[in-house]
Amino acid sequence: MKITSAKVYLVESGYVKPIIVELTTDEGITGIGEAAIAYGLGATAAAGMIKDLCDRLIIGQDPFRIEHIFSLMYDNSFWAKGGGAISFAGISAIETALWDIKGKATNLPVYEFFGGKMFDEVPVYANGWNYHCYDAASWAKAAERPMADGFKALKCYPLATQDSKGRLQHVQRRTHDREFMELAYQRVKQLVEVTGNQAEVYIDLSGSVTTDESIRLCKRYEDLGITWIEEPCDAFDVGAMEKISKATTASMAAGERLYTRQGFRRLIEKQVVDIVQPDVGNTGGLGETKKIATMAEAYNMRVAPHNCASSLCTAATLQVSVTLPNFMTLEIYPYFTDSPKYVRILENPLEERIADGKLVVPSDIGLGATLDQKAITPYLWAEVTAQ
């Protein structure tokens, strides 16, 4: 079997830009994957990276030789060694599509290639449920919706500010006045009062404020029963992470902006976090995520995969998550569908199957994901075929 062509889709879907690759083989079997640069900036660059990789390295390859192809991309793209998120988002999308092809060709779910599933269902948590809230009272009030929808865990960004349209955005300053820091505390305090013992609360500080200010805020949160504090500093700054971790009893989580096992190595070896958060769509793919999770297990850490792209990334992440002994929970954005001009990437999104805060693991072959061709065809950005 050989890969004969590739299509790259650059989709405009509400507030995100999913980047999808579809590989086709000479036996007519297709595989799909996603680069998880959908949020923020860089989608066009990631789409270009996928196109270049397919054009120069992927067309003509045997899709079953996944480890070989990963090494081919890593060693021969030149920029992957020490490379950044764009390089590895492109590699991740292609690697994921290869697993999808292998699953379909062998009539197996992808999780069977990673040791088989350990769970029949997995817990999930809701993010993106309060994007138009600012004051602490409306913040807490917004939690009623995901709780009514059965979610048992919620994540929020207490340091978020507002853009010109009134939507939350990541904080852009390293230090703040006392009034704003009190708001950051009250948002979480009042949220916890609403959730009570009905839902866990996770908070994400987005690696934004200085180390000393982060420590003061984390210590204030200690008595609120927060499950984890995510990115209390830049995850690349292991020294700051160590200082914060030692100063507070709160559990620390990080990793969504790291990539490859090399990128996670210092974070894990220093044991400065309790929960690691690789993203299958930018850390190198499913195989690399499995390796990172195994490293974390050796250091007695849990894994809570980051998931902020389309429903395709949800399907891919689930395939490796169910094989992890140290898996904790999976991130879900249940209200992306509310976004203006939302595009349905899959015909069968897993988000629609969530019930009571859990997702039953499907037994469909491959990734168990089917592209909604009618919806995404207008977003075809590039096509690569054999020369």
Phi, psi and chi 1 to 4 in degrees:
 res  aa     phi    psi   chi1   chi2   chi3   chi4
   1 MET       -  138.2 -172.2 -173.6  -62.8      -
   2 LYS  -132.3  149.2  -59.0  -66.3 -178.3 -175.8
   3 ILE   -80.6  126.0  -59.8  168.1      -      -
   4 THR  -109.7  -22.8   55.7      -      -      -
   5 SER  -158.8  163.9   65.3      -      -      -
   6 ALA  -144.2  140.8      -      -      -      -
   7 LYS  -118.2  138.3  -67.7 -179.9  178.6  178.2
   8 VAL  -118.5  126.0 -176.7      -      -      -
   9 TYR  -111.1  130.5  -61.0   90.9      -      -
  10 LEU  -114.7   98.8 -178.5   54.0      -      -
  11 VAL   -95.9  139.7 -175.1      -      -      -
  12 GLU  -102.1  108.1  -66.3  -88.2   -1.8      -
  13 SER  -131.8   95.6  177.6      -      -      -
  14 GLY    61.1 -120.2      -      -      -      -
  15 TYR   -95.2    4.6  -56.6  119.4      -      -
  16 VAL  -128.4  165.2  -64.7      -      -      -
  17 LYS  -127.4   84.8  -78.8 -171.1  173.3 -176.8
  18 PRO   -62.3  137.9  -23.3   34.7      -      -
  19 ILE  -116.1  113.3  -48.4  106.1      -      -
  20 ILE  -115.0  138.9  -49.0  -62.7      -      -
  21 VAL  -117.2  139.8   62.9      -      -      -
  22 GLU  -125.2  113.7 -177.8  178.9   26.6      -
  23 LEU   -96.5  139.9  -57.3  179.4      -      -
  24 THR  -122.3  140.2  -59.5      -      -      -
  25 THR  -105.7  170.0   70.7      -      -      -
  26 ASP   -71.1   -7.2   54.6    1.9      -      -
  27 GLU  -100.7    7.3  -64.6 -175.0   15.8      -
  28 GLY    82.1    3.8      -      -      -      -
  29 ILE   -85.4  134.7  -62.1  174.3      -      -
  30 THR  -114.2  154.8   61.7      -      -      -
  31 GLY  -137.7  146.0      -      -      -      -
  32 ILE  -125.2  150.7   54.2  178.0      -      -
  33 GLY  -152.0  169.3      -      -      -      -
  34 GLU  -137.1  138.3 -179.7  169.6    3.9      -
  35 ALA   -90.2  123.5      -      -      -      -
  36 ALA   -87.8   46.6      -      -      -      -
  37 ILE  -103.2   23.9  -50.7  -66.9      -      -
  38 ALA   -62.0  -35.8      -      -      -      -
  39 TYR   -91.3  145.7  177.7   77.6      -      -
  40 GLY    78.5 -147.8      -      -      -      -
  41 LEU  -112.5  152.5  -60.6  177.3      -      -
  42 GLY   123.6    0.6      -      -      -      -
  43 ALA   -60.8  -45.4      -      -      -      -
  44 THR   -64.0  -38.7  -53.8      -      -      -
  45 ALA   -63.9  -41.6      -      -      -      -
  46 ALA   -65.7  -39.7      -      -      -      -
  47 ALA   -61.5  -40.6      -      -      -      -
  48 GLY   -65.3  -36.7      -      -      -      -
  49 MET   -64.3  -42.9 -171.1   68.4 -164.7      -
  50 ILE   -61.9  -45.1  -66.5  171.0      -      -
  51 LYS   -59.7  -45.8  178.2 -178.9 -179.9  -64.1
  52 ASP   -63.9  -43.0  -73.6   -6.8      -      -
  53 LEU   -62.1  -44.5  -72.2  166.8      -      -
  54 CYS   -64.9  -43.2  -71.3      -      -      -
  55 ASP   -64.9  -40.7 -171.9   36.7      -      -
  56 ARG   -96.8  -29.7  -63.0  -70.6  -63.3  -83.8
  57 LEU  -126.4  -22.4  -59.8  174.2      -      -
  58 ILE  -100.1  -42.7  -58.2  -56.6      -      -
  59 ILE   -58.7  130.5  -59.9  -60.1      -      -
  60 GLY    94.8   -8.4      -      -      -      -
  61 GLN   -81.2  154.7  -65.8  -66.6  -31.6      -
  62 ASP   -79.7  114.8  176.5   -7.4      -      -
  63 PRO   -67.4  -14.0   25.4  -35.1      -      -
  64 PHE   -76.1  -19.0  -89.3   42.0      -      -
  65 ARG   -90.1   63.8  -60.5 -179.1   64.0 -172.4
  66 ILE   -67.5  -44.8  -61.3  173.5      -      -
  67 GLU   -62.5  -39.9 -165.3   70.9   39.1      -
  68 HIS   -62.3  -44.8  164.2   70.9      -      -
  69 ILE   -67.5  -37.5  -66.2  174.1      -      -
  70 PHE   -59.4  -47.1  179.8   90.8      -      -
  71 SER   -63.9  -36.2  -64.8      -      -      -
  72 LEU   -60.7  -45.9 -169.6   69.0      -      -
  73 MET   -68.3  -40.4  -67.3 -171.9  -72.7      -
  74 TYR   -67.1  -44.1 -178.3   75.7      -      -
  75 ASP   -84.5  -29.2  -68.8  -36.0      -      -
  76 ASN  -110.7   -3.3  -68.7  -70.8      -      -
  77 SER   -77.1  -14.5   65.0      -      -      -
  78 PHE    74.4  -47.9 -171.2   80.6      -      -
  79 TRP   -84.0   -8.2  -63.3  109.8      -      -
  80 ALA   -69.4  -33.3      -      -      -      -
  81 LYS   -69.8  112.2  -70.7 -175.1  176.8  179.7
  82 GLY    75.0   11.5      -      -      -      -
  83 GLY   -75.8  175.7      -      -      -      -
  84 GLY  -107.5 -165.2      -      -      -      -
  85 ALA   -61.0  -36.4      -      -      -      -
  86 ILE   -65.0  -45.0  -59.9  -57.7      -      -
  87 SER   -58.7  -47.1  -67.4      -      -      -
  88 PHE   -81.1  -21.3  -74.8  102.1      -      -
  89 ALA   -65.3  -43.1      -      -      -      -
  90 GLY   -62.8  -45.9      -      -      -      -
  91 ILE   -61.5  -41.9  -69.9  172.2      -      -
  92 SER   -60.9  -44.8  -62.1      -      -      -
  93 ALA   -61.6  -44.5      -      -      -      -
  94 ILE   -68.7  -44.1  -68.0  168.3      -      -
  95 GLU   -59.7  -41.2 -167.0  -99.7   13.5      -
  96 THR   -62.8  -43.0  -60.8      -      -      -
  97 ALA   -62.9  -33.7      -      -      -      -
  98 LEU   -64.4  -41.8  -64.4  173.8      -      -
  99 TRP   -63.9  -37.1  -73.6  112.8      -      -
 100 ASP   -62.4  -43.7 -166.1   29.8      -      -
 101 ILE   -61.0  -45.7  -69.9  172.2      -      -
 102 LYS   -63.2  -40.0 -167.5  165.2 -172.1  173.3
 103 GLY   -64.1  -45.1      -      -      -      -
 104 LYS   -65.3  -39.4  -68.8  172.6 -179.5  174.7
 105 ALA   -67.7  -29.3      -      -      -      -
 106 THR  -103.8    0.1   56.3      -      -      -
 107 ASN    62.9   39.8 -154.8   38.3      -      -
 108 LEU  -131.0  149.2  -68.9  169.7      -      -
 109 PRO   -66.1  149.7  -15.0   27.8      -      -
 110 VAL   -60.4  -32.5  167.4      -      -      -
 111 TYR   -60.4  -21.1   58.0   69.0      -      -
 112 GLU   -66.3  -25.1  -64.7  -67.8    1.1      -
 113 PHE   -80.2  -10.6  -59.6  113.2      -      -
 114 PHE  -111.0   23.7  -68.0  101.2      -      -
 115 GLY   104.0   -0.7      -      -      -      -
 116 GLY    85.7  161.8      -      -      -      -
 117 LYS   -77.7  143.6   64.3  178.3 -179.7  177.8
 118 MET   -97.9  -18.6  -61.9 -167.9   66.7      -
 119 PHE  -131.3  148.6  -41.3  106.7      -      -
 120 ASP   -91.5  -17.8  -68.1  -39.0      -      -
 121 GLU  -150.3  155.1   60.3 -178.8   16.2      -
 122 VAL  -128.8  146.9  -61.8      -      -      -
 123 PRO   -74.4  147.4   26.2  -33.2      -      -
 124 VAL  -129.7  161.1  -60.3      -      -      -
 125 TYR  -130.5  154.0   70.2   90.1      -      -
 126 ALA   -95.6  135.0      -      -      -      -
 127 ASN  -126.7  163.9 -161.4  -11.7      -      -
 128 GLY    72.1   29.6      -      -      -      -
 129 TRP   -99.5   -2.5   45.4  -89.3      -      -
 130 ASN  -139.7   35.2   63.2  -24.1      -      -
 131 TYR   -65.5  -17.4  -86.0  179.2      -      -
 132 HIS  -110.6   17.8  -66.8  -78.1      -      -
 133 CYS  -105.7  149.0  -56.0      -      -      -
 134 TYR  -131.4  -54.6 -169.4   77.5      -      -
 135 ASP   -73.5  161.1   64.3  -87.6      -      -
 136 ALA   -63.3  -36.5      -      -      -      -
 137 ALA   -67.3  -46.6      -      -      -      -
 138 SER   -69.3  -31.1   60.3      -      -      -
 139 TRP   -58.4  -51.1 -167.5  -75.6      -      -
 140 ALA   -66.6  -38.8      -      -      -      -
 141 LYS   -61.4  -37.7  177.3   72.3  174.7  175.1
 142 ALA   -63.5  -22.8      -      -      -      -
 143 ALA   -66.9  -17.2      -      -      -      -
 144 GLU   -63.8  -32.5  -65.4  176.1    0.7      -
 145 ARG   -65.6  -56.8 -179.5 -175.8 -177.9 -173.6
 146 PRO   -62.5  -32.6   19.9  -31.8      -      -
 147 MET   -66.7  -39.7  -69.3  176.7   66.2      -
 148 ALA   -65.1  -28.0      -      -      -      -
 149 ASP   -83.5    3.9  -71.6  -21.4      -      -
 150 GLY    97.2   -0.1      -      -      -      -
 151 PHE   -71.1  136.0  -74.2   95.6      -      -
 152 LYS  -103.7    2.6  -52.5  -60.1 -177.6 -175.4
 153 ALA  -151.8  139.7      -      -      -      -
 154 LEU  -132.3  143.3  -46.0  177.0      -      -
 155 LYS  -118.7  145.9 -172.1  166.2   83.5  174.7
 156 CYS  -147.7  172.9   65.0      -      -      -
 157 TYR  -121.6   87.2  -56.6   84.3      -      -
 158 PRO   -64.7  -18.4   18.8  -30.6      -      -
 159 LEU   -95.2    7.6  -70.5  172.3      -      -
 160 ALA   -66.0  145.5      -      -      -      -
 161 THR  -109.8 -166.1   56.8      -      -      -
 162 GLN  -120.6  144.0  -80.8 -176.2  -47.5      -
 163 ASP   -89.9 -174.2   62.7   17.6      -      -
 164 SER   -66.6  -18.3   59.7      -      -      -
 165 LYS   -98.5    5.2  -63.3 -179.4 -179.6  178.9
 166 GLY    84.8    8.7      -      -      -      -
 167 ARG   -91.5  151.0  -64.9 -175.9   66.9 -110.9
 168 LEU   -66.2  144.8  -66.8 -178.5      -      -
 169 GLN  -141.3  157.4   64.3 -179.2    4.1      -
 170 HIS   -64.6  143.2  -71.7  -59.6      -      -
 171 VAL   -63.2  143.6   62.8      -      -      -
 172 GLN  -117.2    9.4  -72.9  119.4   48.4      -
 173 ARG  -117.9  152.9  -66.3  179.5   57.5 -169.5
 174 ARG   -92.4  -14.2  -59.2  -66.6  167.1 -100.0
 175 THR  -145.7  152.6 -174.3      -      -      -
 176 HIS  -139.9  161.6  -62.4  -87.6      -      -
 177 ASP   -77.6  171.2   59.6   29.6      -      -
 178 ARG   -63.1  -35.1 -178.7  175.5  -62.9 -178.3
 179 GLU   -62.8  -44.4 -178.5 -179.1    2.1      -
 180 PHE   -69.2  -40.0 -177.2   80.6      -      -
 181 MET   -66.2  -31.0  -63.1  -53.7  -73.0      -
 182 GLU   -68.7  -37.9 -179.7   61.5   24.7      -
 183 LEU   -60.8  -42.5  172.1   63.3      -      -
 184 ALA   -60.7  -34.8      -      -      -      -
 185 TYR   -74.8  -45.7  173.9   74.8      -      -
 186 GLN   -65.7  -34.1  -72.0  -62.6  -32.3      -
 187 ARG   -55.8  -44.4  -77.6  170.1  165.6  172.8
 188 VAL   -76.9  -41.3  179.7      -      -      -
 189 LYS   -59.8  -47.6 -179.6  176.7 -177.3  -65.9
 190 GLN   -71.7  -30.2  -66.6 -174.9   38.7      -
 191 LEU   -64.0  -43.9  173.0   60.3      -      -
 192 VAL   -63.5  -35.6  168.6      -      -      -
 193 GLU   -64.4  -34.5  -69.8  170.4   -4.5      -
 194 VAL   -76.6  -43.7  168.7      -      -      -
 195 THR   -72.7  -32.4   56.4      -      -      -
 196 GLY    54.5 -131.5      -      -      -      -
 197 ASN   -98.7   15.7   60.4    1.9      -      -
 198 GLN   -89.7  -22.6  -59.1  -58.7  -52.9      -
 199 ALA  -153.8  141.0      -      -      -      -
 200 GLU   -75.0  157.2  -64.5 -178.8   70.9      -
 201 VAL  -123.3  127.9  172.5      -      -      -
 202 TYR  -114.2  142.4  -46.7  151.2      -      -
 203 ILE  -126.0  146.0   60.2  174.8      -      -
 204 ASP  -122.6  118.0 -172.4  -18.4      -      -
 205 LEU   -92.1   -1.6  -59.0 -174.5      -      -
 206 SER    60.9   22.5  -55.8      -      -      -
 207 GLY    56.6   41.1      -      -      -      -
 208 SER  -104.7  -49.7   52.4      -      -      -
 209 VAL   -89.2  168.8  -64.0      -      -      -
 210 THR   -65.1  161.6   58.7      -      -      -
 211 THR   -59.7  -45.5  -58.2      -      -      -
 212 ASP   -65.6  -39.0   61.4  -30.9      -      -
 213 GLU   -70.0  -35.8 -162.9  153.1   31.6      -
 214 SER   -64.2  -41.0 -177.3      -      -      -
 215 ILE   -62.2  -45.9  -71.5  172.2      -      -
 216 ARG   -59.9  -42.4  -77.5 -167.8  -69.2  -87.8
 217 LEU   -70.0  -41.9 -172.2   58.0      -      -
 218 CYS   -61.2  -39.2  -72.1      -      -      -
 219 LYS   -67.4  -33.2  -70.0 -175.1   74.7   65.9
 220 ARG   -66.9  -32.4  -68.8 -167.3   71.8 -171.7
 221 TYR   -76.4  -14.7  -72.6  141.0      -      -
 222 GLU   -55.0  -38.6  -75.4  179.5  -10.3      -
 223 ASP   -84.3    0.6  -65.7  -24.9      -      -
 224 LEU   -92.1   -4.1  -61.5 -178.9      -      -
 225 GLY    75.9   30.2      -      -      -      -
 226 ILE   -68.2  136.1  -54.9  -57.9      -      -
 227 THR   -71.2  -44.8  -59.1      -      -      -
 228 TRP  -151.2  155.8   81.7   51.7      -      -
 229 ILE  -114.2  119.5  -62.8  176.7      -      -
 230 GLU   -98.0  140.5 -175.4  173.1  -26.5      -
 231 GLU    42.3   61.4  -73.3 -162.7  -27.3      -
 232 PRO   -67.5  -12.1   27.2  -36.0      -      -
 233 CYS  -155.1  176.4   63.7      -      -      -
 234 ASP   -57.2  124.2 -173.6  -31.5      -      -
 235 ALA   -65.2  -19.1      -      -      -      -
 236 PHE   -76.6  -16.1  -71.0   90.8      -      -
 237 ASP   -94.2   82.4 -171.1  -13.8      -      -
 238 VAL   -64.5  -32.7  176.5      -      -      -
 239 GLY   -61.8  -46.7      -      -      -      -
 240 ALA   -65.6  -40.4      -      -      -      -
 241 MET   -61.4  -40.0 -172.8   72.0   76.4      -
 242 GLU   -64.6  -42.9 -176.7  174.0   19.8      -
 243 LYS   -63.5  -43.3 -173.2  174.3 -179.5 -179.5
 244 ILE   -67.5  -44.3  -64.3  167.3      -      -
 245 SER   -59.2  -39.6  179.9      -      -      -
 246 LYS   -73.9  -20.6  -72.6 -179.7  177.4  178.5
 247 ALA   -89.9   -9.7      -      -      -      -
 248 THR  -138.2  155.0  176.5      -      -      -
 249 THR   -87.9   -7.0   59.3      -      -      -
 250 ALA   -67.6  147.4      -      -      -      -
 251 SER   -73.9  138.0  -66.5      -      -      -
 252 MET  -107.2  141.5  -63.9  -72.3  133.7      -
 253 ALA  -132.0  145.5      -      -      -      -
 254 ALA  -168.9  163.4      -      -      -      -
 255 GLY   136.8   -8.2      -      -      -      -
 256 GLU   -64.4  -25.2   69.1 -177.9   67.4      -
 257 ARG  -104.7    8.3  -75.7 -178.5  -93.0 -149.0
 258 LEU   -92.3  164.1  -58.7  178.8      -      -
 259 TYR  -149.5  145.0   28.8   85.2      -      -
 260 THR    68.2  160.4   74.2      -      -      -
 261 ARG   -62.5  -31.4   73.6 -154.2   89.8  144.4
 262 GLN   -63.4  -39.1  -67.9   89.6  -17.4      -
 263 GLY   -68.2  -31.3      -      -      -      -
 264 PHE   -86.6  -13.9  -83.4   83.3      -      -
 265 ARG   -56.4  -51.6  178.9  179.5  170.6 -177.8
 266 ARG   -65.2  -39.1  -70.9 -174.6   65.2 -138.4
 267 LEU   -61.3  -42.0 -163.9   70.0      -      -
 268 ILE   -76.3  -46.8  -67.7  173.3      -      -
 269 GLU   -62.4  -35.1  -74.8 -176.1  -20.0      -
 270 LYS   -76.7  -13.1  -74.0  -73.9 -172.3  178.2
 271 GLN    53.5   45.3  -64.3 -178.3  -85.8      -
 272 VAL   -97.0   -3.4  -65.7      -      -      -
 273 VAL  -127.9  160.6  -65.3      -      -      -
 274 ASP  -103.8  -23.8  -54.4  -76.5      -      -
 275 ILE  -133.6  126.4  -60.1  143.7      -      -
 276 VAL  -103.3  148.5  -64.1      -      -      -
 277 GLN  -131.1   64.7  -59.7  172.0  -64.4      -
 278 PRO   -68.1  150.6   27.0  -34.9      -      -
 279 ASP  -114.8  118.1 -172.0  -42.8      -      -
 280 VAL   -60.1  -21.6  -59.4      -      -      -
 281 GLY   -87.9   -2.5      -      -      -      -
 282 ASN  -145.1   -3.8   62.4   29.7      -      -
 283 THR   -92.7   -3.9 -160.6      -      -      -
 284 GLY   128.5   -7.6      -      -      -      -
 285 GLY   113.5 -168.5      -      -      -      -
 286 LEU   -69.1  -44.6  -83.0   66.5      -      -
 287 GLY   -62.6  -41.2      -      -      -      -
 288 GLU   -67.7  -37.6 -162.7   69.4    8.4      -
 289 THR   -63.3  -41.2  -61.8      -      -      -
 290 LYS   -60.7  -41.8  176.5   75.0  172.5 -176.6
 291 LYS   -66.8  -40.4  -68.3  169.6 -175.2  175.7
 292 ILE   -63.1  -43.4  -68.7  164.2      -      -
 293 ALA   -63.6  -36.9      -      -      -      -
 294 THR   -67.5  -39.7  -58.7      -      -      -
 295 MET   -59.1  -44.5  -72.4  171.1   57.8      -
 296 ALA   -63.9  -38.4      -      -      -      -
 297 GLU   -61.9  -38.0 -176.2 -173.7    2.1      -
 298 ALA   -62.9  -22.8      -      -      -      -
 299 TYR  -106.3   16.6  -75.1   85.0      -      -
 300 ASN    62.9   39.4 -148.2   29.7      -      -
 301 MET  -110.6  153.1  -62.7  171.9 -178.6      -
 302 ARG   -90.9  163.0  -68.1 -177.0  -73.5 -179.4
 303 VAL  -123.8  126.0  175.4      -      -      -
 304 ALA  -128.3   89.5      -      -      -      -
 305 PRO   -56.6  137.5  -24.5   35.1      -      -
 306 HIS   -75.0  143.1  178.6 -102.9      -      -
 307 ASN  -154.3  100.6  179.4   39.1      -      -
 308 CYS  -134.1   19.5  179.2      -      -      -
 309 ALA  -109.8 -137.9      -      -      -      -
 310 SER   -89.7 -178.4   82.5      -      -      -
 311 SER   -64.3  -19.5   51.1      -      -      -
 312 LEU   -65.7  -41.8  174.6   51.8      -      -
 313 CYS   -64.6  -34.6 -105.3      -      -      -
 314 THR   -60.1  -47.3  -58.8      -      -      -
 315 ALA   -62.5  -43.1      -      -      -      -
 316 ALA   -66.4  -43.3      -      -      -      -
 317 THR   -62.6  -39.8  -54.1      -      -      -
 318 LEU   -60.2  -37.6 -177.5   66.3      -      -
 319 GLN   -59.6  -38.9  -68.4  -66.4  -38.5      -
 320 VAL   -88.4  -30.5   68.4      -      -      -
 321 SER   -59.1  -40.2  -66.6      -      -      -
 322 VAL   -72.2   -5.7  -62.1      -      -      -
 323 THR  -101.0    2.5   71.9      -      -      -
 324 LEU   -99.6  120.4  -54.7  178.4      -      -
 325 PRO   -62.3  -27.2  -20.0   31.3      -      -
 326 ASN  -103.4   19.0   51.7  -19.9      -      -
 327 PHE   -66.4  141.8  171.0   76.4      -      -
 328 MET  -113.2  -60.7  179.5 -177.3  177.7      -
 329 THR  -163.3  161.9 -176.5      -      -      -
 330 LEU  -118.7  134.0  175.3   59.4      -      -
 331 GLU   -76.2  136.8 -176.1  171.3   20.5      -
 332 ILE  -135.7  139.0  -62.9  -70.3      -      -
 333 TYR  -107.5   88.2  -80.6   77.3      -      -
 334 PRO   -71.4  -15.4   26.4  -34.3      -      -
 335 TYR  -113.8   20.3  -52.6  122.4      -      -
 336 PHE   -56.5  -31.2  -92.8  162.1      -      -
 337 THR   -65.2  -16.7   53.1      -      -      -
 338 ASP   -77.0  -15.6  -66.8  -11.0      -      -
 339 SER   -65.1  145.5  -55.0      -      -      -
 340 PRO   -63.1  138.2   22.7  -32.9      -      -
 341 LYS    59.9   36.0  -60.8 -179.3 -179.8  179.1
 342 TYR   -62.7  136.5  169.3   76.5      -      -
 343 VAL  -113.0  126.8  176.2      -      -      -
 344 ARG   -81.8  106.6 -174.6 -177.6  173.9   94.9
 345 ILE   -72.8  -41.7  -58.7  -63.3      -      -
 346 LEU  -111.6  150.1  -61.2 -177.6      -      -
 347 GLU   -72.0  -26.1  -68.8 -178.5   -3.3      -
 348 ASN  -130.1   61.6   55.7  -20.6      -      -
 349 PRO   -64.0  134.7   24.1  -33.7      -      -
 350 LEU   -65.3  -27.5  -70.2  176.8      -      -
 351 GLU   -55.5  -29.0  -73.6   82.1   -6.1      -
 352 GLU   -75.0  -10.4  -65.1  179.3   -2.6      -
 353 ARG  -100.0   -2.1  -53.9 -175.9 -164.6 -179.4
 354 ILE   -69.1  132.8  -65.4  170.3      -      -
 355 ALA  -144.3  134.5      -      -      -      -
 356 ASP    55.1   37.4 -160.4   29.9      -      -
 357 GLY    74.3   15.6      -      -      -      -
 358 LYS  -136.0  157.8  -66.2 -177.6  178.9  179.8
 359 LEU  -125.4  118.3  177.9   57.6      -      -
 360 VAL   -72.7  134.6  174.6      -      -      -
 361 VAL   -77.9  119.2 -178.7      -      -      -
 362 PRO   -74.8  160.7   28.0  -33.3      -      -
 363 SER  -108.5   16.6   57.1      -      -      -
 364 ASP   -62.3  151.8  -57.5  -29.4      -      -
 365 ILE   -74.6  159.7   64.3  172.3      -      -
 366 GLY    63.3 -140.0      -      -      -      -
 367 LEU   -77.7  -10.8  -63.6  177.1      -      -
 368 GLY    70.6   26.4      -      -      -      -
 369 ALA  -125.4  133.7      -      -      -      -
 370 THR  -120.7  121.4  -56.5      -      -      -
 371 LEU   -63.3  139.8  -76.6 -179.6      -      -
 372 ASP   -84.5   90.4 -172.0  -32.0      -      -
 373 GLN   -59.8  -39.2  -66.2  -72.9   -8.0      -
 374 LYS   -62.9  -38.1 -176.9  178.4  179.2 -179.7
 375 ALA   -73.8  -38.5      -      -      -      -
 376 ILE   -97.9  -15.2   71.7  164.1      -      -
 377 THR   -53.6  -38.7  -65.9      -      -      -
 378 PRO   -62.5  -14.0  -23.0   34.8      -      -
 379 TYR  -103.0   14.4  -61.6   95.9      -      -
 380 LEU   -59.9  122.1  178.8   63.3      -      -
 381 TRP  -105.0  -35.1 -174.7   80.4      -      -
 382 ALA  -156.6  152.2      -      -      -      -
 383 GLU  -135.5  133.5 -171.0  166.3    5.2      -
 384 VAL  -122.1  131.0 -179.4      -      -      -
 385 THR  -130.6  168.6   57.8      -      -      -
 386 ALA   -63.0  140.2      -      -      -      -
 387 GLN   -75.5      -  -60.6  -61.2  -43.2      -
